[in-house]
């Protein structure tokens, strides 16, 4: 990601991130909230205009398992709404 960013950031065009998720298959299940918020802050301060959060096989982002992660995801979506 960093190499891609460094290669294209200087072109002066809005950036997109069409697929972004958090892989935590190797560790203890924990809230994704802090990672979602930190990533959103970095992306929005580095000229990313389209950010699509998507998670495949290890999806557990639901209120029962991760209320803070759900809240962070809702904040991400609300901030993108017109």
C-alpha positions in Angstrom: 0.0 0.0 0.0 2.8 2.4 0.9 4.7 1.8 -2.3 1.5 2.2 -4.3 0.7 5.5 -2.5 4.2 6.8 -3.0 4.1 6.0 -6.7 0.8 7.8 -7.4 0.3 10.4 -4.7 2.4 13.0 -6.5 0.2 13.0 -9.6 -2.3 15.4 -8.0 -5.3 13.3 -8.7 -7.9 12.1 -6.1 -7.0 8.6 -4.9 -9.3 5.6 -4.4 -9.0 2.5 -2.3 -11.5 0.0 -3.8 -10.9 -2.8 -1.3 -9.9 -2.3 2.3 -10.3 -4.7 5.2 -8.6 -5.9 8.3 -7.2 -9.5 8.4 -6.9 -10.7 12.0 -7.1 -14.5 11.4 -3.8 -14.9 13.2 -4.7 -13.3 16.5 -7.3 -13.0 19.2 -10.6 -11.5 18.0 -10.6 -7.9 19.1 -12.4 -4.7 18.2 -11.7 -3.4 14.7 -12.9 0.0 15.8 -9.4 1.5 16.5 -8.0 0.2 13.3 -10.9 1.4 11.2 -10.7 4.9 12.7 -6.9 5.2 12.4 -7.0 4.0 8.8 -9.8 6.3 7.9 -7.9 9.3 9.4 -4.7 8.4 7.4 -6.6 7.8 4.2 -8.6 11.0 4.3 -5.6 13.1 5.2 -3.7 11.6 2.3 -6.1 12.7 -0.5 -8.1 9.5 -0.7 -11.6 10.4 -1.9 -13.2 6.9 -2.3 -12.7 4.3 0.3 -14.5 1.0 0.2 -14.3 -1.1 3.4 -14.8 -4.8 2.5 -14.1 -7.9 4.5 -14.3 -11.5 3.2 -13.7 -14.7 5.1 -13.1 -13.6 8.7 -16.1 -11.2 8.9 -17.4 -10.8 12.4 -18.2 -7.1 12.4 -21.6 -7.3 14.2 -22.9 -5.7 17.4 -22.8 -8.9 19.4 -19.1 -9.5 18.7 -17.7 -6.0 18.1 -20.0 -3.1 19.0 -17.1 -0.6 18.7 -16.1 -1.9 15.3 -19.7 -1.5 14.1 -19.7 2.1 15.5 -16.4 2.9 13.7 -17.7 1.4 10.4 -20.9 3.5 10.8 -18.8 6.6 11.3 -16.8 5.8 8.2 -20.0 5.4 6.1 -21.7 8.5 7.7 -18.6 10.6 6.9 -18.7 9.6 3.3 -22.4 10.4 2.8 -23.2 13.5 0.9 
